Amino acid sequence: MTDPSLARALSQADGLLQQGKVEEAASICSRVLSSTPDHPAAIHLLGLARAQLGATVEAERLLRRSLAIDPANPHFRLNFGNFLRRAGRFAEAEGEYRAVLARAPSAGEARHQLALTLDDLGRRAEAEAECRRLLQMQPRDAGAWSLLGYILGNQQRLLEAEAAYRQSLELNSGSGLAHHNLGSTLLQLERAEEALRALDRAEACGVPAFELRFSRARALTLLYRVEEAERQYELAIAARPRDIDAQLNLARLRFMRADPFFTRALERAIEAAPEDLALSSLLGSILFRSGLHTRAEAYLRDLLARHGPVPQVRALLAQVLLEMGALQEAETEALEAAASLPRDSATADILISVLLARGRPAEALPFILNKRAQEPMNQNWIAHEAIAGRLLGKPYYRELFDYHRFVRVYRPEPPPGWSSIAELNAALLEVLAKRHLFATHPFEQSLRNGSQTTRNLVLDRDPVIQAALRSFEEPLRRYLAEIGSQPSHAFLSRNRSGAQITEAWSIELRRDGFHVNHVHPKGWVSSAYYVSLPPEVADTRARSGWIKFGEPRYPTSSLAAEFEVQPEAGMLVLFPSYLWHGTTAIVGATPRTTIAFDALPRA
C-alpha cells in the first residue's frame, strides 16, 4: 500500500472500531499488516479489535508489540492502560497512565483514567487529588466534574458528590451518565422524588436500560409504589439476570409482599448459569435470612459438594448451623472459613458468635479485640466484648451494660402545634398506616411478623413525622446530660458535643410479632418510641410486648435478659446502640406501632 492509501485504510478501521464493527476493522488491519508487517498503528488497532472480540492474550501481545515499536506514543500507552484496567490489573494500569503523564502532564484523559484506577485500588484520597488537578487545568470539563462526583460518592461524601454532579450538568446538560449518577446519589440520600426526576432526564439522554430500571425501582420502593418497583426490578433483571443487587432487591420486595415464590427470578438465573457461585450463594443467604433454615442448610451443603470448600459458603453454613443450635458443626465451618478469610468482618462475627454460644469466651476474645482495633466505632464488636466479659466474670461487663444508668425512659412534650402527645400519636398512626403496606418484614431486619417502613423517616417530608422527630430532640439532649462523659469508656467517651438523629424508621408488629435480640452496628444512641400498643402489654406477669436487654442473639444456656421495660404509649426509651435488646411477642390482634431511631455524635 502507498502511504495515502494506508492512512485511509487505518482511518477507516478506526472508524469501524468506534462503530462496533469490530471484525471488519480487524480485517482491514490484517490486510495492512500483510504488506506492512511492522506498522505500529495497524498492530495497535488490531490489538484493540482482538480485545473487543475477547481474544485477550493475543490482544495484549499486539498492544505490547505496538508499544515496543513506538514507545513514546501516548495514545498507544493510554489504550494499553485502559486494557489493563478493564482486566482488573489496576496496579499495572496505574503505571501506564503515570508514564503518559510523565511525558505530558496536561494529558487530561490519562489523568482521568488514573483517578479512576486509584479509586479502584481504594486509594480514594489520591484519586480525589488527581481529579482536582485535572479540574485545575480544565475547570469547565463536565466529565471531570462527574468523575469527582463519583469519587466523592465512593467516600460517602454524598452532598459534595451531589454538588459535583450538578456542576457537571450545568456544563453539559445532555450527559445521561451524570443525570443517572446524580439520581443514584439522591437515592442514597433517600430524596426519592428528586431522584426520579433525575432518572427521567437520564432516560431522555439514553442511559442503558439496566442502570435506569434498577435505580428507578429503588426510588419507587422508597416511595411505597411497590407494584411499580417490582416491575422495574423485573425489567432490570431481564436486561442483566446475573446482577446480584437486582436479584437481592427483587427477592426482598417479593418476600415483603408475601409472594410464596419470592426467589423465582434468582432460581431461573441460577438454572441458566449453574457455574455462577455468587448467584448460588445469594440464594443460600436469602433462604437463611427468610427463616427457611432447613432448606438453606441442605442447599449450602449441596453447593459445597459441587464447588468444593468455598470459604464464603462455609461461613454462611456456619451461620445457619448456629441458628439451628448445631454448635459443634457450626464451629468447624466457621473456623475453616475464618482461616481463609482472616480480614472478613462477617466471617469473624459468625466465628465469635459460635465461640460465645459454646461458652468459650477466652477463645473468642482475641478475635473480638482484633476487630475492635480495626473498627472501634462498630457497636457489634463492643456488644461481643461485653458478652465475653460477662461469661468471664470481668467487671468491664457491668461498665458497658449498666442498665440503670444507660437505659432511660422519657415522655416527650408535644411539639408546637400539638395539644398533647396523644393527639400527635393519633396523627402518627394515620400517617404511618400509609407506609406500613407490606405483608411481612424485610428478611435482614430484626422484626418478625410485622412490617417496617422502607424510607429513613428523617428524610420523610410529612409534617407529622417531622414533628415527632423534633419532640425527641429534648429527651435526647437530657439523656446525654444525665449519663455524662468518661474518656476511656466505649460509649461515654463520644459524649462531647451532643447528638444528631441520623436514621429513623417505624415498625408495626402484628399477632405473634416480636424483635429477635440485636444491636445497631452503625449507631451510638438507639431508641424505641411507642406510638400505639395492644392491651396485653399491661399484664405484668406475661410481659407481652416488653423490651428486654442483655440477652445476645446467639443461643446461650446461661445468658438470659437482665433488664426489661414495660412500654406505654408516648414513652421514649433511650439506650446505647451496642446493648443487646429484643422484645417478647405480642399475642393479640391489635398491632404494636413504634418509631425507632439511631443518633450519632455531632461532628
C-alpha positions in Angstrom: 0.0 0.0 0.0 1.1 3.6 -0.7 1.3 5.9 2.3 -2.0 7.8 1.5 -4.0 4.5 0.9 -2.5 3.1 4.1 -3.6 6.1 6.1 -7.1 5.9 4.6 -7.4 2.2 5.4 -6.3 2.8 9.1 -8.7 5.7 9.4 -11.5 3.5 8.1 -10.5 0.7 10.5 -10.5 3.2 13.4 -14.0 4.4 12.4 -15.4 0.9 12.2 -14.0 0.1 15.6 -15.7 3.1 17.1 -19.0 2.0 15.5 -18.7 -1.5 16.9 -18.0 -3.2 13.6 -15.0 -4.9 15.1 -14.5 -7.9 12.7 -14.5 -5.5 9.7 -11.9 -3.3 11.4 -9.7 -6.3 12.3 -9.9 -7.5 8.6 -8.6 -4.1 7.4 -5.8 -4.1 9.9 -4.8 -7.6 8.9 -4.7 -6.6 5.2 -2.5 -3.6 6.1 -0.1 -5.8 8.1 0.2 -8.3 5.2 2.0 -5.6 3.2 3.5 -3.6 6.2 4.0 -6.1 9.0 5.6 -3.7 11.4 3.2 -0.8 11.1 2.6 0.2 14.8 -0.8 1.8 14.3 -2.1 -1.2 12.4 -0.8 -3.6 15.1 -2.3 -1.4 17.8 -5.7 -1.2 16.2 -5.7 -4.9 15.6 -4.9 -5.4 19.3 -7.9 -3.2 20.3 -10.1 -5.2 17.9 -8.9 -8.5 19.3 -9.6 -7.2 22.9 -13.2 -6.4 22.0 -13.6 -9.8 20.4 -12.5 -11.5 23.7 -9.1 -12.7 22.5 -7.3 -11.0 25.4 -4.0 -12.9 25.2 -3.5 -12.1 21.6 -4.7 -8.5 22.2 -2.1 -8.0 24.9 0.7 -9.3 22.7 -0.3 -7.0 19.9 -0.7 -3.9 22.1 2.7 -4.6 23.7 4.3 -5.0 20.3 2.9 -1.7 19.1 4.5 0.0 22.2 7.8 -1.8 21.6 7.9 -0.2 18.1 6.7 3.2 19.2 7.2 3.5 23.0 6.7 7.3 23.1 3.2 7.2 21.6 0.9 8.4 24.4 -2.2 7.2 22.6 -0.9 3.7 22.5 0.1 3.7 26.1 -3.3 5.2 27.2 -5.2 2.5 25.4 -2.9 -0.2 26.9 -3.6 1.2 30.3 -7.3 1.1 29.6 -7.0 -2.6 28.5 -5.2 -3.4 31.8 -7.8 -1.6 33.8 -10.7 -3.4 32.2 -8.9 -6.7 33.0 -8.7 -5.7 36.7 -4.9 -5.2 36.6 -5.1 -1.9 38.3 -1.5 -1.5 39.5 -0.2 -2.2 36.0 -2.7 0.3 34.5 -1.6 2.9 37.0 2.0 2.6 35.8 0.9 3.1 32.1 -1.1 6.2 33.0 1.7 7.7 35.0 4.1 7.0 32.1 1.9 9.1 29.8 1.6 11.9 32.4 5.4 11.9 32.9 5.8 12.9 29.3 2.6 15.0 29.0 1.4 16.3 32.4 -1.6 18.0 30.7 -2.9 14.8 29.2 -6.4 15.0 30.6 -7.7 11.6 29.6 -4.7 9.9 31.2 -5.2 11.8 34.4 -9.0 11.0 34.3 -8.2 7.3 34.0 -5.5 7.4 36.6 -8.0 8.9 39.1 -10.5 6.1 38.3 -7.8 3.5 38.8 -6.7 4.9 42.1 -10.3 4.8 43.2 -10.4 1.1 42.0 -7.4 0.5 44.2 -9.2 2.0 47.2 -6.8 5.0 47.3 -9.6 7.4 47.4 -7.7 10.5 48.7 -5.1 10.1 45.9 -7.9 9.6 43.3 -9.6 12.8 44.5 -6.3 14.7 44.4 -5.7 13.7 40.7 -9.3 14.6 39.8 -8.9 18.1 41.4 -5.6 18.6 39.5 -7.5 17.8 36.3 -10.1 20.4 37.2 -7.4 23.0 37.9 -6.2 22.5 34.4 -9.7 22.1 32.8 -12.3 23.8 35.2 -15.1 23.5 32.6 -14.6 19.8 31.9 -18.0 18.3 32.6 -16.6 14.8 32.6 -14.1 15.7 35.3 -16.8 17.2 37.5 -18.8 14.0 37.0 -15.7 11.9 37.9 -15.3 14.0 41.1 -18.9 13.3 42.0 -18.2 9.5 41.5 -15.1 9.6 43.7 -16.7 11.7 46.4 -19.7 9.3 46.4 -17.5 6.4 47.0 -16.2 8.2 50.1 -19.9 8.6 51.2 -19.5 12.4 50.9 -22.9 12.5 49.3 -23.7 16.2 49.5 -20.4 17.1 47.9 -21.0 14.4 45.3 -24.4 15.9 44.5 -22.8 19.4 44.1 -20.2 18.0 41.7 -22.8 16.2 39.5 -24.9 19.4 39.4 -21.8 21.3 38.3 -21.2 18.7 35.6 -24.7 19.1 34.3 -24.5 22.9 34.2 -21.6 22.4 31.8 -23.2 19.5 29.8 -27.0 19.0 30.5 -27.1 16.2 27.9 -24.9 13.8 29.9 -27.1 10.8 30.7 -24.4 9.3 33.0 -24.3 12.4 35.1 -28.1 12.6 35.4 -28.2 8.9 36.4 -25.3 9.2 38.9 -27.0 12.3 40.4 -30.2 10.3 40.7 -28.3 7.4 42.4 -26.7 9.9 44.8 -30.1 11.3 45.7 -31.3 7.8 46.3 -28.5 7.3 48.8 -29.7 10.5 50.5 -33.2 9.0 50.3 -34.5 12.0 48.3 -36.6 9.7 46.2 -38.8 12.3 44.5 -35.7 14.3 43.3 -34.0 11.1 42.3 -36.9 10.1 40.0 -36.8 13.5 38.2 -33.0 13.0 37.6 -33.6 9.5 36.3 -36.3 10.7 33.9 -33.8 13.1 32.5 -31.2 10.3 32.3 -33.7 8.2 30.3 -34.2 11.0 27.8 -30.4 11.1 27.4 -30.3 7.3 26.6 -28.9 5.7 29.7 -28.6 1.9 29.4 -31.7 0.0 30.5 -30.4 -1.9 33.4 -29.0 1.0 35.3 -32.1 3.1 34.8 -34.5 0.3 35.7 -32.6 -0.7 38.8 -32.3 2.9 40.2 -35.9 3.7 39.4 -37.0 0.5 41.3 -35.1 1.7 44.3 -36.7 5.1 44.2 -40.2 3.7 43.8 -39.7 1.3 46.8 -38.8 4.3 49.0 -42.0 6.0 47.8 -44.1 2.8 48.6 -45.1 2.4 45.0 -44.4 -1.3 45.4 -46.1 -2.7 42.3 -44.3 -0.3 40.0 -41.0 -1.0 41.9 -41.4 -4.8 41.3 -42.0 -4.3 37.6 -38.9 -2.1 37.3 -36.8 -4.8 39.1 -38.2 -7.4 36.7 -37.1 -5.3 33.7 -33.7 -4.7 35.2 -33.2 -8.4 35.7 -34.4 -9.1 32.2 -31.5 -6.9 31.0 -28.9 -8.4 33.4 -30.2 -11.6 35.1 -26.9 -12.3 36.9 -26.8 -9.0 38.8 -26.5 -9.7 42.5 -28.0 -6.4 43.8 -31.0 -6.5 41.5 -31.8 -10.2 42.3 -31.4 -9.5 46.1 -33.7 -6.4 45.9 -36.4 -8.2 43.9 -36.4 -11.2 46.2 -36.6 -8.9 49.3 -39.5 -6.9 47.8 -41.4 -10.1 46.9 -40.8 -11.6 50.3 -42.2 -8.4 52.0 -45.3 -8.7 49.7 -45.8 -12.3 50.9 -45.1 -13.8 47.5 -44.6 -17.6 48.1 -42.2 -17.9 45.2 -40.2 -14.8 46.0 -36.9 -16.3 44.8 -38.2 -17.5 41.4 -36.2 -14.9 39.3 -33.0 -15.8 41.1 -33.6 -19.6 40.7 -34.2 -19.1 37.0 -30.9 -17.2 36.7 -29.1 -20.0 38.6 -30.6 -22.6 36.3 -29.2 -20.6 33.3 -25.7 -20.2 34.9 -25.1 -23.0 37.4 -21.4 -22.2 37.5 -22.1 -18.7 38.9 -21.2 -19.3 42.6 -22.1 -15.7 43.6 -25.7 -16.2 42.5 -26.0 -19.6 44.1 -24.5 -18.2 47.4 -27.0 -15.4 47.3 -29.9 -17.9 47.2 -28.5 -19.7 50.2 -28.2 -16.4 52.1 -31.8 -15.4 51.2 -33.2 -18.8 52.3 -31.4 -18.4 55.6 -32.4 -14.8 56.2 -36.0 -15.5 55.3 -36.2 -18.2 58.1 -36.0 -21.3 55.8 -33.1 -22.8 57.8 -33.5 -26.5 56.9 -33.8 -25.7 53.2 -30.8 -23.3 53.5 -28.7 -26.0 55.1 -29.4 -28.6 52.5 -28.8 -26.1 49.7 -25.5 -24.9 51.1 -24.2 -28.5 51.7 -25.1 -29.2 48.1 -23.1 -26.1 47.0 -20.1 -27.3 48.9 -20.4 -30.8 47.4 -20.4 -29.3 43.9 -18.0 -26.4 44.2 -15.6 -27.6 46.9 -14.8 -25.9 50.3 -15.6 -22.3 49.3 -14.9 -20.2 52.5 -17.8 -17.8 51.9 -20.2 -20.7 51.6 -18.8 -22.4 54.7 -19.2 -19.2 56.7 -22.9 -19.0 55.6 -23.4 -22.6 56.5 -21.8 -21.9 59.9 -24.4 -19.1 60.5 -27.3 -21.4 59.5 -26.0 -24.2 61.9 -25.6 -21.6 64.7 -29.2 -20.5 64.3 -30.3 -24.2 64.3 -28.3 -24.9 67.5 -25.8 -27.3 65.9 -22.9 -25.5 67.6 -20.1 -28.1 67.1 -20.6 -28.3 63.4 -21.0 -24.5 63.2 -17.6 -24.1 64.9 -15.9 -26.4 62.4 -17.3 -24.5 59.4 -16.6 -21.1 61.0 -13.0 -21.9 61.9 -12.2 -23.1 58.4 -13.9 -20.0 56.8 -12.1 -17.6 59.1 -8.8 -19.2 58.4 -9.3 -18.5 54.7 -10.9 -15.0 55.2 -9.0 -13.6 58.1 -10.0 -9.9 57.4 -13.6 -10.5 56.6 -15.8 -8.9 59.3 -18.9 -11.0 58.6 -17.0 -14.3 58.9 -15.3 -13.0 62.1 -18.8 -12.1 63.5 -20.0 -15.7 62.9 -17.0 -17.3 64.5 -17.2 -15.0 67.5 -20.9 -15.8 67.9 -20.3 -19.5 67.7 -17.5 -19.4 70.3 -19.5 -17.3 72.7 -22.5 -19.6 72.2 -20.3 -22.6 73.1 -19.2 -20.9 76.3 -15.6 -20.3 75.2 -15.2 -16.5 75.7 -11.4 -16.7 76.2 -11.0 -18.1 72.6 -13.4 -15.5 71.2 -11.8 -12.5 72.8 -8.7 -12.2 70.6 -10.9 -12.1 67.5 -13.1 -9.5 69.2 -10.2 -7.3 70.2 -8.7 -7.5 66.7 -12.0 -6.4 65.1 -12.4 -3.6 67.7 -9.0 -2.3 66.8 -10.0 -2.3 63.1 -13.5 -0.8 63.6 -13.6 0.9 67.0 -17.0 2.5 66.4 -18.7 -0.6 65.3 -21.2 -1.4 68.1 -21.3 -5.1 67.2 -17.8 -5.7 68.5 -18.5 -3.8 71.7 -21.5 -6.0 72.2 -19.5 -9.1 71.7 -16.7 -7.9 74.1 -19.3 -7.2 76.8 -20.8 -10.7 76.5 -17.3 -12.2 76.7 -16.7 -10.2 79.8 -20.0 -11.4 81.3 -19.0 -15.0 80.7 -15.6 -14.4 82.1 -16.9 -12.5 85.2 -15.0 -9.4 84.2 -16.0 -6.0 85.8 -16.0 -4.2 82.4 -19.2 -6.0 81.5 -21.1 -4.0 84.1 -19.4 -0.8 83.0 -20.7 -1.4 79.4 -24.1 -2.9 80.3 -25.0 -0.6 83.2 -28.8 -0.8 82.6 -29.9 1.6 85.4 -27.5 4.3 84.1 -27.8 3.8 80.4 -31.4 2.6 79.8 -33.6 5.6 80.5 -37.3 6.4 79.9 -38.6 9.8 78.8 -42.1 11.2 77.9 -41.6 13.8 75.2 -43.5 17.0 75.4 -45.9 17.7 72.5 -44.2 19.8 69.8 -45.5 23.2 68.8 -48.9 23.0 67.2 -50.0 19.9 69.1 -52.1 20.0 72.3 -50.9 16.6 73.6 -48.8 13.6 72.8 -52.0 11.6 72.5 -53.1 13.9 69.7 -49.7 13.6 68.0 -49.8 9.8 68.3 -53.2 9.6 66.7 -52.0 11.6 63.7 -48.8 9.5 63.5 -50.9 6.3 63.4 -52.8 7.6 60.4 -49.7 8.7 58.6 -47.7 5.6 59.4 -50.5 3.3 58.3 -50.0 4.6 54.7 -46.3 3.4 55.0 -47.0 0.0 56.5 -48.1 -1.5 53.2 -46.1 -4.7 53.3 -47.4 -8.1 54.4 -44.3 -9.0 56.3 -40.8 -7.9 57.4 -37.6 -7.3 55.4 -35.7 -10.6 55.7 -32.5 -9.0 57.0 -34.1 -7.0 59.9 -34.7 -8.0 63.5 -38.5 -7.9 63.5 -40.7 -11.0 62.9 -44.4 -10.9 61.9 -44.8 -7.3 61.1 -43.6 -4.6 58.7 -41.0 -1.8 58.6 -41.0 1.4 56.7 -38.7 1.5 53.7 -37.6 5.1 53.9 -35.5 6.9 56.5 -38.1 9.0 58.4 -35.5 11.7 59.0 -35.9 12.4 55.2 -39.6 11.9 55.1 -41.2 15.3 54.5 -44.5 14.6 56.2 -45.1 17.3 58.8 -46.5 14.9 61.4 -43.4 12.7 61.2 -41.1 15.7 61.4 -43.0 17.0 64.4 -42.5 13.7 66.2 -38.8 13.7 65.5 -38.5 17.2 66.8 -40.2 16.1 70.0 -37.4 13.6 70.6 -34.6 16.1 70.5 -35.0 17.4 74.0 -35.2 14.0 75.7 -32.0 13.1 73.7 -30.3 16.2 75.0 -31.3 15.4 78.6 -30.2 11.8 78.2 -26.7 12.8 77.2 -26.5 15.3 80.0 -27.6 12.7 82.6 -25.2 9.9 81.5 -22.1 12.1 81.5 -18.8 11.6 79.8 -15.8 9.4 80.5 -12.7 9.4 78.2 -11.9 5.7 78.5 -15.5 4.4 78.1 -16.6 2.9 74.7 -19.9 4.7 75.0 -19.3 7.7 77.2 -16.1 8.8 75.5 -18.1 10.0 72.5 -20.4 12.2 74.6 -18.8 15.5 73.9 -20.8 17.7 71.6 -24.4 16.5 71.5 -26.0 14.0 69.1 -28.0 14.1 65.9 -30.7 11.7 64.8 -29.4 10.3 61.6 -31.8 7.5 60.8 -35.4 6.7 61.9 -37.9 4.1 60.9 -41.3 2.7 62.1 -42.2 -0.9 63.0 -45.7 -2.4 63.1 -45.7 -5.7 64.9 -48.8 -7.9 64.4 -50.1 -11.0 66.1 -47.1 -13.1 67.4 -44.8 -10.3 66.3 -41.5 -9.6 68.1 -37.9 -8.5 67.7 -35.1 -11.0 67.9 -32.2 -9.8 70.0 -29.9 -7.5 68.1 -27.7 -4.4 68.3 -27.3 -1.5 65.9 -23.8 -1.8 64.5 -23.6 1.7 63.0 -25.4 3.6 65.8 -24.4 5.2 69.0 -27.6 6.0 70.9 -30.7 3.9 69.9 -34.3 4.2 70.9 -37.9 2.9 70.9 -40.8 5.3 70.9 -44.3 3.8 71.4 -47.0 5.2 69.2 -49.7 2.6 69.9 -49.7 -0.5 72.0 -52.0 -3.6 72.3 -53.7 -4.0 75.7 -51.8 -7.1 76.7 -48.6 -5.1 77.5 -50.3 -4.0 80.8 -50.1 -7.6 82.1 -47.0 -7.5 84.4 -46.8 -11.3 84.6 -47.0 -12.2 80.9 -44.9 -9.1 79.9 -46.1 -9.4 76.3 -44.5 -6.9 74.0 -42.0 -5.6 76.6 -38.5 -4.6 75.5 -35.7 -6.7 77.1 -32.0 -6.1 77.4 -28.8 -8.2 77.9 -29.7 -11.4 76.1 -27.5 -12.0 73.0 -28.7 -13.0 69.6 -26.9 -16.3 69.5 -28.2 -19.2 71.7 -26.5 -19.5 75.2 -27.6 -21.6 78.1 -26.7 -19.2 80.8 -27.3 -15.7 79.5 -30.9 -14.5 79.9 -32.2 -11.0 79.7 -31.3 -9.0 82.8 -33.5 -5.9 82.4 -36.9 -5.1 80.9 -39.0 -2.1 80.4 -42.8 -2.1 80.2 -43.9 0.1 77.3 -46.5 2.8 77.4 -47.9 4.9 74.6 -46.0 8.2 74.4 -42.9 6.7 76.1 -39.4 7.0 74.6 -36.7 4.6 75.7 -33.0 5.5 75.0 -30.0 3.2 75.3 -26.6 2.5 73.8 -26.7 1.0 70.4 -24.4 -1.8 71.4 -26.8 -3.0 74.1 -28.3 -6.3 73.2 -32.1 -5.8 73.0 -35.2 -7.6 71.7 -38.9 -7.9 72.7 -41.3 -10.6 73.9 -44.0 -11.4 71.4 -47.4 -9.6 71.3 -50.2 -12.2 71.4 -53.4 -10.3 70.5 -54.8 -9.0 67.3 -54.1 -5.3 68.0 -50.8 -4.1 66.3 -47.9 -2.5 68.2 -46.6 0.6 66.3 -43.3 2.2 67.2 -40.7 4.6 65.9 -37.1 3.9 66.4 -34.0 6.0 65.6 -30.3 5.9 65.8 -28.3 9.0 66.8 -24.6 9.7 66.2 -22.3 12.3 67.9 -22.4 15.7 66.3 -19.2 16.4 64.4 
